[in-house]
Amino acid sequence: MNKKDKYKVPQGTIAIIIIYILLIIALWGSAYLTLLSRGAT
C-alpha cells in the first residue's frame, strides 16, 4: 500500500467547493453588472 492508495482525494468535497466558488463569482458578477447599469463608476 503506497501513499496514493492511502490518501484518496475526496471528489465530492472538491465538487462542492467548485460549485460554491462559481456561485460566489456569479453573485458578485450580478451585483457588479447591476451597479454598472445604474450608472455607478
Long-range contacts (C-beta under 8 A, 24 or more apart in sequence): none
